[in-house]
């Protein structure tokens, strides 16, 4: 038997020009799954020259019926316009287009031969089909004797133009991205792809897997409860044409419908799949609308309270999952902008330290709210955008940035509120209060210098340095809440920490050898604009104690305990540890740690873990004072403070503490629970 397709061989190649080697091989795999296979095997051998000398693709599907060859190998094309590679919109059950995938072998081989067995009535029959790449319009088919008692198809290729390196570096990674979501969808059916008898492993493409999400809806009238089991997977790389989708599964875990999630094409790389399984979908009308007011006589519809509640909650889950990802990706964006010279060059140390920091935080916040703002820009456009933003931040037109962006971006109400917060300026009625605060902070620093450097005051670590810092922890950052100071053990610290974040008083037990340790200062702040929880732990040392390995080990013990306690380690929690003393000891231990961590680009850093989520610093008091002077120098120059009038003379360390506990710079006391 022979047949002829409707267009020329070159015409077919033009139609299939969007296919390359990897996508063509993927089509043969899809053909197998479309034929109801649950296993597809790719077997190949490599020559001494590093190229493939043999390649076959085997599936255990229902095979190709000899009487239907014309429909399988004689596709009808209305024109020679290239077919766009795409995936079905609402089902995963059938992927391929009739005849299309079977002719794509020309991208990597000279010919293809099918050996296919199908069940014809009660008897298995076997056919061979052969097509050459230079004669795609012709196929030769014939029945062959075969004693196979099961269906399936074997496709073998000749004169293969694929190297082993291409198979390892390009094709297999492509297949992982192409099929990972599909294999996960059909995991309960034991679907698999094997390459030389080794299952295709897609786990490394998973950034996060969460199978513990459950959403329940209780009907207020009937009291009936509907439960939806959710499996969320975030992928590291894109899923090609599949994009990010919801997969609705019945009680047998079989797909009944799929649809795009609300976070598709947002300009970021938050690739994800959400598998929603419930008995509720056994009889569900997915062709209905969420806005239909007429209820269905039989079955359920999108307008039902259960479905609308599900979509509302799962959308919020996705937004919550996306927040830490966007923050992490925003950090990478800034790194890229620095490496490529997109950020401005600042002339002074003050500008480098403060204007740059302001610009970077603004860019990060903008990215988290609207990533699309940063996509599809070339280098010059990025430079122009960033520099205009920098100029506006340094002008009286700061709030006008919001007005401009609000006009050009399609923002939700929540996104608009977040954007407005970034550019909100201080009101005039708070200027005087702020001036007093700045003056009192200068006074506090002057007194702290006296405690550190004036030996006649005989200041000690616990009664004086500790007392001052626990009342003025703004020295290490703004808007912190003091969780513990000195006495509380780690279990009490964790109890207070949970209370601060959740308003719940929960008794906790910590199983760790260092659980009875006491941190000098433990403070926390919730950065609501950036959706982060930022924590600092400060270990203060007497001015006469030099910092070395022993003091470093003490901080490391705190760090180790915190790392092993889940409540301290959500993805959006960051930790900074500060070891503070007058000098480093002569062993050079601390200096060596600083040198080792110098590539991270941060001064005084002695440890950098978990991509910067955990950082440890060792600083001398002179560095602390210098940081303050740099930070406040600009304000000092503008306000022209008479600093000599801010120096308070004290006769004892106790008097010094009493003085700083009265000024406006003092902060809230530590959290205490009954």
N, C-alpha and C positions, 0 to 999 in steps of 0.2 A: 504493500500500500504506500502511496506517495501523495503529497499535497503541496500546495503552493500558497504562501501568504499574499496579502493584497498589495503590498508596496515593495519597492526595491530594497536590496540589502543595505545600500547606503542610506536610504530613507529611514530604515529601521534604526540604524546607528544614530542618525540625527534625532530621531524621536527619543532615543534612550541616552542622549548625550549628557544628561545630568547624573548618570551613574558612573562611579569609578569602581576600582577593584573591590574595595571594602564593602561598599553599598551593594554591589552585585552579588557578592558571596552572601551577604545578609538576606538578599531576596530569595536565594535558594533555601535558606533556613526558614524564612517565612512561608515559602511554598510547602515545606514539610509540616509546619504547625497548622497552616490553613487546611491541610489534608488530614487534620485531627491526630497528628503524631504527638507523642509526649516526649520523644527522644530524637535528637538530631546529632549525628556524629560526623565530625570532619576529620578525615585521616589523610596524612600526607607524609612523604619522604623527601629528604633533601640530598642533592648530589654533592660530590666533593667540591664543587665550585660554589656552593652556598645558595643554589636556586632549587625551587621545588621541581622534582622530576615526576612526582605522582601526587594526584589530589582527587579525593572522592568525598561526596557528601551523601550521607545515608540517613533516611528517616523511616520511622515505622508507621507512617500514615496509611491511608486506604489505597494509595497507588493511583495510577492513571488508567481509566477505562479505555480500551482500544477503540471503542465506537465513538468516543468523545474527543479524539485527538484534534479534530478540526477546531473545536472550541478552545482547546488548550494551546494549540500551536498556530492557529490562524486568527490572531487578534484583528479586529477591524479598527482602522484609524481614519478619522475624517480628514486629517491633514498630517504633515510631517513636523508639526510643532512639537518641541521637546516636552515630554511629560514631566511634570514636577513631582519629585519624590515626596510623598505625604503619607500620613497615617489616618485611619478611619477616625471620625470625630467622636462617636458615642459607643463604639464597641471594639473589643480587641479580638473577637472571635474570627474575623476574616480580615487579613491585612493586604494580601497581594491583589494585583489586577490581572484579569485573565490573560495569560500568555506573555505578559510583560517581563516578569522576572526570569523566565526560562531562556530568554534570548540575550540576557546581559553578559553572558560568559565571554563575548567578544572583547570585553575590556581587559581580560587577563589570560585568555587561552585561544587556541586555534579551533578546537572543536569540543563538543559536549556529547556524551552518550548516556541515555537514560536506560536503566534496566529496572522496569517497574512491574510489580505484581499486585493484582487487585482481585477481589472476590466477585466473580461473575455468576450470580445465582448461588449455587452451592459449590462451585468449582473455582479454584484459584487459577488465573491465567497470567502469563508473563509476556511483556512486549519489550522490544528495544526501539529507541528513537535516537537518531543521529543527526546533528546539525553542524555544519562548518561555518566559521566566522565570516568567510568571504562569500557564503551563499546562504545568508540568513533567511532568504525567501523559500528555501527548500528544506524539507525534512524527510527522512527515510525511516519508515517504521515497519516492523515485522514481528509476528508472533514467534516465540521461541519455546522450546520444550523446557520445562522447569518443574522440579518436584517440590517447590516451596509450599509450605502449608500455612503461610502467614503473609499479610500484605506489606508493602513498603516500596521505597524507591532508592536506587543507588545512581548517583550522577557522577560520572568520571570525566576528567578533562585531559586534553593532550596539548603538547607544546605550551606549557604553562609559563607565563611571564611574571612570576612572583618570586622574590628572593626570600630566604629565611628571615633576614632582618626586617623586611616589609611585613611578613607574617607576624613577627613578635612585637614590633614597635608600632605598627599602624593598624593592621587588620584585626588582631585579637582585641586591642583596646577599643576599637570601633565597635566590635561585636558586644563587648561588655556594656558600653553606653547604649547600644541599640536594644539589647534584650534584658537588661537588669530588671527593669520595672515589670516586664512581662513574666520573667521567671519567678519573680516575687509574687506576682498576681496568681500564678498557677503552682505555687509551692506545694499546696495541699494535694495536687495531682501528680506531684513528683516530676514535673517537667524539667528537662535538662538538655544542655548542649555540651557535648564532649569533644575535645580536641585531642586526637591521638589517645583516646580512652581516658583523658583527664577532664573532669567536669570544669566547665567555665566558671571561674571564681569571680564573682562581682562584689564581694564584701569590701574590697579595698576602695570601691567607688562610693561607699556609704560614709557620709560625714556624721550622721546621727540616725539611730534607730530607736523608736519609742513605741512599744506595743502595750503599754500599760494605761493608755487613755481610754476612759469609758464615759459615755454621756448618757444620762438617764432623763427621761421625760415622764412626768406623772400627770395623767389627765385629771383635772380638778373635778370633773363631773363623775366619771366612772371609777376613778381611783386606779385605773389600769396603768401599769408602768411599761414604757418602751425603752429598751436598752440598745445602745449602739456601741459596738466594740471598734476602736480606732487603732490603726497601725500607721504611724507616721515615719517616713524615711526621707531624709535630706541627702541628696546626691552631691558628690564633689564636682562632677562634670555633667554637662547637658545630656538630655535624653534624645537628642536629634529632633525629629519631627513630632515626637510624642508630647513634649513640653510637660508642664506640671499639671497633674489631674487628680480629681477625686474618682475612686473606683467604688461603686456601690455593689455590695455582695449580698446574696441571700443567705439563708441559714445553712446552706450547703457550701458556703464560701465561693460560690460561682458568681462571676460578674453578670450583672443584669443591665448595667449602664455605666457610662463614664462621662465626665465633663471637666472642663478647665476649672482650676481653682481661681480664687480672686486675686492671687499674687502672680499671675502670669505677665510676662513682658513688662516688668516694672523697672527694667534697666539695671538690675543687680544680677547676681548669679546664685540666687536662692532656688536651686532646682530641688523639687520635692514630689513625692507621691503620697497620697492619703488613701488608705484602704478602709472602707467603712462597711462593717458587716452587721447585719441584723435580720431577724425573721420578718421585720417590718417591710422589707423589700421583696418578700415572696410574691406579693400581688400589688405592684405599685405602678402607677401610670406616669412614666417619666416624660411623656409627651405633653403633659399638662403644664400650666403656668403657675408660678407662685402667687400670682395676683388674681387668679380666677376666684370668683365669689360663689359660683355654683358648685356644690359638693358632688362628688362622684357617688352614684348609686352602689357601685361595687368597687372594692379595692380602695387604695389610698392614692393621694395625689400631692403635688408640690405645694398646693395651697393649704395642706393640713398643718395644724399647730405643731405636730411632732417634727415634720420635715423643716419647717421654718425655724424652729428652735435649734434643731441640729445644725443647720447651716450657719446660724448666728454664732453658736458656741464654737464650732470648728474653725470658723473664720478668725475668731479671737485667738484660738489656740495657735493658728498659723502666724498671726501677727506677733504673738509672744515668742514663738520659736525663731522668728525672723530677726528680732531686735538684737540679740547678742551677735548673730551672724553679720548684720549690717555694721555694728560697731567694729568687729574684727576686720571686715572688708574695708571700712573707712580708714582704719590704721594702715592697711596695705596701699590704699589709694594715696595717702599722704607720703608714704615711703616712695612710691612711684613718682609723685610730683617732686619730691626732693631730688631723687636720682636723675630725673630728666630736666631739671632746672626750671620747672614751672613756677615754683614758689619764688617770691621776690628775694633779692639780695639786700639785706639790711646793713646800714653803714655803721651803726653804733651797737654796743653790747646791750644797751637798754632795749633798742628796737628788736634785736635778735631774740631777747629773752621774753619780752612782753607783747610787742606788736605781732610777732610771729606766732606766739602761743594763742593769741586772740584769733588770728586768722585761721590757724589750724583747727581750733575747736569749732569755729563757725563752719568751716568746710565739712568737718566730720558731722556736725549736727544737720547741715543741709543734706548731706548724703543719706543720713538715716531717715530723713523725712521724705526726700524725693530723689532717689538714685538716678532717675532719668535725666536730671539736670546735668549729669556728668558724662553721659554717653554720647557717642557719635561726634565728639569734638576732636579736631586735630590738635597738634602741639601748639600752634599759634593761637587757636581759639581758646584753648585751656589757659594759656598765659594771659591772654586779654581778659578773660572772665575773672581769673584769680586776682590780677592786679587792680582791676576796677573795684572788686570787692574789698581789697585791702585799703584802697583810697577812701571808699565810703565808710568803712569801719573807723577810720581815723578822722572823720569829719563830723559836722553837726547834722549830716543827712543820714545818720545811721538807721533811723527808723524807716526812712524812705525805701530802704532795700526791701523791706517786707512788702511794701505796696507794689513795687515793681515785680517781684517774684510771684506775688499773689495773682497778678494780672496775667502772667505768661504761663503759669503752671496750673494744672488741673488738680486742685487740692481738696481733700475731704475736710470736714469741719475740724476733726482732731489734728490733722496735719497743719491746718491754718493756725490753730491755737499754738501748737509747738513752734511753728515758724515765728510767730509774733513774739514769743518769749525770748528768742535768741537776740532780737534787736531792741528789746525794751530798755529804755534809759532811765536813769535815776531822776526822781522828781526834786524840784528846788527846795521843798519844805524839809528835805532830809539832809541838805548840805551842811548845816551847822552841826547837826548830830554827828555827821561823818567826820568833820574837822576835829571835833573833840575826841572821837575814837582814834584818829590817827595820832593826835598828840599823846594820848594815854598809852598807845602802843610803843611810841618812842620812849616814854618814861619807863615802861615795863622792860624794854630791852636794856636800857641803861642800868636798871637795878639788877637784871640777870647778869650783866657783865661784872658788876660788883661782886655778886655771889661767886662767880667763877674765878675771877682774877685777884680779888682782894683777900689775901690769906688772913688778914687781921679779923675779918668777920667770922672766921671759923665755920663757914657754911658746910653742911653735910648733905649727903645724897638724898636721904629720906625726908628729913624735916624741912629742907629748904628748896633744893633744886626740884625735887619731886612735887612739893606743894605749889611752887610757882607754875610749873609746866601744866599741872592738872587743872589750873585755873586759866591758863593762857595757851591752850594747845593750838590756837590760830597760827602760832609760829610755824607749824608744820602743815598748814592748809586751812581753808575756810569751810564753814558750814558743817563741821564735824560734831558728832554727839559723843560725849565721853561715856564709854561703856563701863570700864573699870580703871581704878587707880590704886596701885600698890597691893592692897590686902586680898581682894577676892581671888579664889582659885579658879582654874579653868572651867569647872562645871558651872560655877556661878556666873562666870563671864559669858558662857554659851547661853545660859538661861536669860540673862539680860539682853543679849544680842538678838535672840529669837523674839523677845518681847518688843524690842525696838523696831524690828522689821515687820512683825505680824500682829502686835498688840495682844499676844497670847502669853500667859505665864505657864510655861511648860517645864516641869522638873526633868533634868537630863542626867545621864550617867556617862562618863567617859572612861573607856577602858584603855589606858595608856600610862606608861611609867612616869610621864611628866605631868600628869593631870593635876598634881598639887602645886605646880609651879605658879608664880605670881608675876604678871606683867606689870611693869612700871606704869605705862600708859597704853590703853587700848581704846581707840576711837573709831567711829564709823560715820559715814555720810551716805545718804541716798541721793544720787545725782539723777533727779527725775527727768531732766531734759535729755540726758544721754542714756537713761535707763540702765544705770550702773550702780552697784553698791561698792563703795571704796572704803577700805579699812587701813588703818595705820597702827602699828605696834612700836612703841618707843622704849628703848632700854637706856636709862641714864646712868652714867658712872661718875663717881666722885672726881673732882678735878685732879686729884693726885694719883688716880689710877690710870695707867696708860692702856690703850686698847690693843689686844692681841688675840691669840688663838682661844684662850680661855673665855674671853668675853664674846667672841664670835660663836663659840660652841653653845653658850647660853641662849643666844638669839636663835641659833639653828634648832635647838630643842623645842622652842616655841613654834617655829615654822613647821617642824616635822609633825607635831601634834595637830596643828591646824590643818595641814595637808590631809591627814588621815580621818578628819571629822567631816562627814558629808554636809552637815549644816553650814560649815564654813566655806564650802567649795562649789557653789552654783556657778555656771559659766559666766554670769554677769558680775561676779565678785572679784575684786582685785585686792591685793595685799602689798603694803609697803612696810618694811621693817627698818627702823633707824637705831643704830648703835652710836651713842653720843658720848664723847669724852674729850679731854683736853689735848691729848697727844696719842700717837701710835707708838707701841713699844719698839724696841731696837731689833726685834726678830725679823722685821719687815714682812710679817705674815699678812697684815691688812693691806700694806702697799702692794704686795704681790697679787692679792685678790682683786684689787682695783685695776691693776695692769691687765690681768686676765680678762676682766669684763669690759675693758675699754672699747672693744669693737661695737658694743651696744650703743655707744654714743652718749652715755649719761655719766656725769661726774659722780665720784664717790661710790659708784656701784660695785658691790662685792659679790652679788649673786643675782642671777637672772633665770627664772624658771617659767615653764608653761607659756612660752611665747610672750613673756613680759607680764603675765597676769600676777606673778609673784616677784617682787624685787626686794633686795636687801641693800641698805646703804650704811656705810661707816663714815661718820662726819666728826670733825673736831668742832669745839664751840666757836672757834674763830670762823669756820665756814658758815655756821648757823648765823652768826652776826653779819658776815659779809653778804649772805643771801638776803637778809633783811634790808641792808643798806642799798643793795642793788634794786630790790623790789620797790622800795619806797623813795628812792632818790628822785625819780621824776616828780612825784607828788611834793616832795620837800622843796624842789626847785620852783615848782609852780606856786606853792603856798607860801614859800619863803618863811618857813617856821624858824623862830629864834630858839635853836636847839639848846643853847646854854641855859635857857630858862626852864627847860624840861628836865634838867638833871636834878634829881632828888638825892640829897646827902643822907645816908643812913649810918647809924652807929653800931648796928648789930644785924645779924642775919634774920633774927626774929622780927625786927622792926621792918626790914625789907619786905618780908612776906606780908605783914599787915598792910603795908602801903599799897602793894600791887593788888590786894584783894578788895580795894575800895574803888579803883578807877573803872571807867566805862568799858575798858577793853576786856574785863573779866568775862568768862564764859560760863555756861550752865554747868552745874555740878554733875557728877557721875550718876548714872541711872541706878536707882536702888529699888528693889522689890521686897515686899514683906515676906 
